[in-house]
Amino acid sequence: MYRRQIERIKKDLEKKMVFIVGPRQVGKTWLSKEIGKSFEHAVYLNYDRSQDRQIIQKEIWPQKTELLIFDELHKMKGWKTYLKGVFDTKPEHLKILVTGSARLNTFRKAGDSLVGRFFVHQLLPFSLSELKYAKVFFDIDRFIVRGGFPEPFLAESDQDADRWRNQYADGLIRQDILDFETVHNFRAIQMVLDLLREKVGSPVSYRSIAEDVQISPTTVKRYIEIFESLSIVFRITPYSKNIARSILKEPKIYFFDTGMVSGDDGAMFENFVALSLFKHVLGKSDETGKTFDLRYLRTKEGKEVDFAVTENGKIIEIVEAKLKDDELNTTLKYFFKKYALKSVQVVKEIKREKTIENIEIVSARNYLKDLYL
């Protein structure tokens, strides 16, 4: 299915190398090959294949190659130095596209040998906004039940999607996590992941999880950082600048695969909204070069708004996600009146949209489909 980032990536390839990063099985390889179809002479090389590995190591791809696609190259020792050399000595007509697992993004951030030589595009699961451009219709329930990863989302049945998820979750633990870092307590890291699935939408206490699992808070924090590095979860931290008494430091944890959430319908819907907004801010950052971020608001007194979208450190909009309630949220009203923040209440099941005291109460479908990506 069409991915909206294709044209942006093609444009960036004219200037620098492009890295496509994101969760496993989100469609990075498919996207790279789809882009390759736009070139008369494109070469796809996967470091996991022995034949391709020899071509990579000896640099013996055809001279007429216009697009060179490296997949899983981060598994090669010294891959950044290798890429630097290929890029610095390539003929003018050659474009370079690099993709791979989530580890690529983690390793890319270490060291500076590639500084100034690449753009990054972060590929995330399907969203309402993206599928609008593909001119196909799906309701929010499909995203919530199946998640936005291509295979389960497009599967013929919910049962096929569930079978994919079972294999996916098992692969994350047994392959990606254990390959990424040495973990001696397999049971503990599985328990931490399961607890996070139940805590979506609530601030996460490392100490509380540590007590449940019988490990240290430091170990809990390290496990969550591993989940983040492998694009299993993403973390939203509280915003405090210029917001009086917004001092809670505990993060909220959301999943890239909404189908992994083990909560009620409200928690699953909130995860979907969080992922949609997270994809929105990443897309804006990748495209504009500005720093967009997603936070949440919570005061010491317990007043909380689900999401705050920021641009260069300043809040540009706050968002409250509701499953059914189309009455104006009192906390949203509080922050709007006190700080004059653009505010919107996004409701999944709503009879009609309305504006109350300059705060919009809108259909989730209408709001999410108009996000950036």
C-alpha positions in Angstrom: 0.0 0.0 0.0 1.1 3.6 -0.7 3.3 5.2 1.9 3.2 9.0 1.9 6.9 9.4 2.7 7.9 8.0 -0.7 8.1 11.4 -2.5 9.8 13.1 0.4 12.5 10.4 0.5 13.1 10.7 -3.3 13.5 14.4 -2.9 16.1 14.0 -0.1 18.0 11.4 -2.1 18.9 14.1 -4.5 20.8 15.8 -1.7 22.2 13.2 0.7 22.0 9.6 1.9 18.7 8.7 3.4 18.2 6.4 6.4 14.8 4.8 6.8 14.4 3.7 10.4 11.5 2.3 12.5 10.0 -0.8 14.2 10.6 -4.2 12.7 8.0 -5.4 10.2 6.7 -1.8 9.6 7.5 -2.0 5.9 11.0 -0.4 5.6 12.3 -3.0 3.1 9.1 -2.8 1.0 9.4 1.0 1.0 13.0 0.9 -0.1 12.3 -1.5 -3.0 9.2 0.6 -4.0 11.4 3.6 -4.3 13.9 1.6 -6.3 11.2 1.1 -8.9 11.6 4.8 -9.8 15.2 4.2 -11.0 16.2 2.4 -14.1 19.2 0.9 -12.4 18.6 0.2 -8.7 20.5 -2.4 -6.7 19.2 -3.9 -3.4 21.8 -5.5 -1.1 20.9 -7.2 2.1 23.8 -7.8 4.5 22.1 -11.0 5.8 22.6 -12.7 2.4 26.0 -14.1 1.8 26.1 -13.2 -1.9 25.1 -9.6 -1.2 27.6 -9.4 1.7 30.4 -10.2 -0.7 29.3 -7.5 -3.1 29.1 -5.0 -0.2 32.5 -5.8 1.2 34.2 -5.7 -2.3 32.1 -2.7 -3.5 31.4 -4.4 -6.8 27.9 -3.2 -7.7 27.5 -2.1 -11.4 28.9 1.3 -12.2 25.7 2.3 -13.9 23.8 1.9 -10.5 21.6 4.9 -9.8 20.2 3.9 -6.5 22.1 1.7 -4.0 19.9 0.2 -1.2 21.7 -1.2 1.8 19.5 -3.3 4.1 20.7 -4.5 7.5 24.1 -2.9 7.0 24.4 -2.0 10.6 25.3 -5.7 11.2 28.6 -5.1 9.4 31.6 -4.2 11.6 32.6 -0.6 11.0 29.5 0.1 8.9 29.5 3.9 9.5 33.1 4.3 8.3 32.3 2.1 5.4 29.3 4.2 4.5 31.3 7.4 4.8 33.8 6.1 2.4 31.2 5.0 -0.2 29.4 8.3 0.0 32.5 10.5 -0.2 33.8 8.7 -3.2 30.6 7.8 -5.1 29.9 9.1 -8.6 27.5 12.0 -8.8 24.7 10.0 -10.3 24.6 7.5 -7.4 22.0 7.8 -4.6 22.3 5.8 -1.4 19.4 4.5 0.7 20.0 2.7 4.0 17.4 0.8 6.0 17.3 -1.9 8.6 16.0 -2.8 12.0 15.4 -0.4 14.9 19.0 -1.0 16.0 20.1 1.1 13.0 18.6 4.2 14.5 20.3 3.5 17.8 23.7 2.8 16.3 23.3 5.8 13.9 23.2 8.2 16.9 26.6 7.0 18.2 29.6 8.8 16.8 29.9 11.5 14.3 31.5 10.0 11.2 28.4 10.5 9.2 27.4 14.0 10.3 26.2 16.1 7.5 25.9 13.2 5.1 22.3 11.9 5.6 18.7 12.7 6.2 16.5 10.4 8.4 12.9 9.3 7.7 11.2 7.5 10.5 8.6 5.0 9.2 5.8 4.2 11.6 2.6 2.1 11.4 -0.3 3.2 9.2 -2.3 6.2 10.4 -5.7 7.7 9.4 -3.8 10.6 8.0 -1.5 8.5 5.8 -4.3 6.3 4.5 -6.3 9.4 3.5 -3.7 10.0 0.9 -3.9 6.4 -0.2 -7.6 7.0 -0.8 -8.8 4.1 1.2 -11.3 4.0 4.1 -10.8 2.3 7.4 -12.5 3.0 10.7 -10.7 3.7 14.0 -11.7 0.3 15.4 -9.6 -1.5 12.8 -6.5 0.5 14.0 -7.3 -0.2 17.6 -7.9 -3.9 17.2 -5.2 -4.7 14.7 -2.7 -1.9 15.1 -1.2 -0.1 12.1 1.5 -2.6 11.1 0.9 -3.5 7.4 0.6 -7.3 7.8 -2.0 -7.5 10.6 -3.8 -4.3 9.4 -4.3 -5.7 5.9 -4.9 -9.3 7.0 -8.1 -11.1 5.9 -9.3 -11.7 9.4 -8.7 -10.6 13.0 -7.6 -14.2 13.7 -4.8 -13.8 11.1 -3.8 -10.5 12.8 -3.7 -12.2 16.2 -1.5 -15.0 14.9 0.9 -12.4 13.5 1.0 -10.5 16.8 1.8 -13.6 18.8 4.8 -14.3 16.6 5.8 -10.7 16.5 5.8 -10.3 20.3 7.7 -13.5 20.7 10.3 -12.4 18.1 10.7 -9.0 19.9 11.7 -10.7 23.1 13.6 -13.8 21.9 15.4 -12.2 18.9 15.6 -8.4 19.0 15.9 -7.8 22.7 18.3 -10.6 23.5 20.3 -9.8 20.4 20.5 -6.1 21.3 21.8 -6.4 24.8 22.7 -9.2 27.2 19.7 -9.8 29.5 20.2 -12.4 32.2 16.7 -12.4 33.6 14.5 -13.3 30.7 11.4 -13.7 33.0 11.9 -10.2 34.5 12.1 -8.4 31.2 9.0 -10.2 29.9 7.1 -9.3 33.1 8.1 -5.6 32.7 6.8 -5.6 29.2 3.5 -7.2 30.3 3.1 -4.7 33.1 3.6 -1.8 30.7 0.9 -3.2 28.4 -1.5 -2.8 31.4 -0.4 0.7 32.4 -1.0 2.5 29.1 -2.3 6.0 29.7 -1.0 6.3 33.3 2.3 7.7 34.6 4.7 4.8 35.0 6.5 4.4 38.3 9.8 2.5 38.0 9.8 1.8 41.7 6.3 0.3 41.6 7.1 -2.0 38.7 10.4 -2.9 40.4 8.5 -4.0 43.5 6.1 -6.1 41.4 8.9 -7.8 39.5 11.4 -8.0 42.3 14.2 -6.1 40.5 15.7 -2.7 41.0 14.2 0.5 39.7 17.4 1.1 37.7 16.9 -2.3 36.0 13.3 -1.4 35.1 14.5 1.9 33.6 17.2 0.0 31.6 14.6 -2.5 30.3 12.3 0.3 29.2 15.2 2.1 27.4 15.8 -1.2 25.5 12.1 -1.3 24.5 12.4 2.3 23.3 15.6 1.6 21.4 14.0 -1.2 19.5 10.8 0.8 18.8 8.5 -1.4 20.8 7.4 1.5 23.0 7.7 5.2 23.0 7.9 7.5 26.1 6.0 10.7 26.7 7.3 12.9 29.5 5.6 15.7 31.3 6.0 19.3 30.1 7.0 21.8 32.8 8.3 24.9 31.2 6.1 27.9 32.1 3.5 25.6 33.5 3.3 26.2 37.3 3.5 23.1 39.5 3.7 20.7 36.6 6.5 18.8 38.3 5.6 15.1 37.9 8.5 13.4 36.3 7.1 10.0 35.7 6.7 9.2 31.9 3.8 7.6 30.1 4.6 4.6 28.0 2.7 3.8 24.7 3.1 1.0 22.2 3.9 1.3 18.5 1.5 -1.7 18.1 -1.8 -0.6 19.6 -2.9 -4.2 19.5 -0.4 -5.0 22.2 -2.2 -2.8 24.8 -3.8 -4.9 27.5 -6.3 -2.3 28.7 -9.9 -1.3 28.3 -11.3 0.4 25.2 -10.3 3.8 26.6 -6.6 2.8 27.0 -6.5 1.4 23.5 -8.0 4.5 22.0 -5.6 6.7 23.9 -2.7 4.7 22.7 -3.9 5.1 19.1 -4.2 8.9 19.5 -0.8 9.0 21.1 0.8 7.0 18.2 -1.0 9.3 15.7 0.3 12.4 17.4 3.8 10.9 17.8 3.9 10.1 14.1 2.7 13.6 13.4 5.5 15.3 15.4 8.2 13.0 14.0 7.0 13.7 10.4 7.0 17.5 11.1 10.5 17.3 12.6 11.9 15.2 9.7 10.4 17.5 7.1 11.0 20.9 8.5 14.1 20.6 10.6 12.3 22.2 13.6 12.0 20.3 16.8 8.5 19.1 17.4 7.7 16.9 20.4 4.9 15.2 22.2 4.4 15.7 26.0 1.6 15.6 28.6 0.5 18.0 31.3 0.0 17.1 35.0 0.1 19.4 38.0 1.0 18.5 41.5 -2.7 18.7 42.3 -3.5 16.0 39.8 -4.9 18.2 36.9 -3.9 16.3 33.7 -4.3 16.7 30.0 -3.3 13.7 27.8 -1.1 15.4 25.3 0.8 18.6 24.6 2.3 19.2 21.1 5.4 21.4 21.2 7.4 23.3 18.7 10.9 24.2 19.7 10.0 23.8 23.3 6.8 25.8 23.2 3.3 24.3 23.5 1.3 24.9 20.3 -1.7 22.7 21.2 -3.0 20.5 24.0 -5.2 17.5 23.3 -7.6 15.5 25.5 -8.7 12.1 24.2 -12.1 10.7 25.1 -13.8 7.5 24.1 -17.4 8.8 24.4 -17.6 11.9 26.6 -18.5 14.9 24.5 -18.9 17.3 27.5 -16.1 19.8 27.9 -13.3 18.4 30.0 -12.8 20.6 33.1 -9.0 20.2 33.2 -8.7 21.1 29.5 -10.8 24.2 30.3 -8.5 25.0 33.2 -5.3 25.0 31.1 -7.0 26.9 28.4 -8.1 29.7 30.7 -4.9 29.8 32.7 -2.3 29.6 29.9 -4.3 30.6 26.8 -3.3 27.3 25.1 -4.9 26.2 21.9 -7.1 23.3 23.1 -9.0 20.5 21.5 -11.0 17.5 22.9 -10.9 14.5 20.5 -13.8 12.1 20.9 -14.1 8.7 19.3 -17.9 8.4 19.6 -19.5 11.8 19.2 -23.0 12.9 18.0 -21.9 16.3 16.7 -18.9 18.5 16.8 -19.1 21.8 18.7 -17.1 24.6 20.2 -17.5 25.5 23.9 -15.7 28.6 25.3 -13.3 28.6 22.3 -12.4 24.9 22.9 -13.2 22.5 20.0 -14.8 19.2 20.7 -14.2 17.2 17.6 -14.6 13.8 16.0 -11.4 11.7 16.5 -11.6 10.6 12.9 -11.8 14.1 11.5 -9.0 15.4 13.8 -6.6 12.5 13.2 -7.0 12.2 9.5 -5.9 15.8 9.1 -2.6 15.4 11.0 0.7 15.9 9.1 1.5 12.2 8.5 
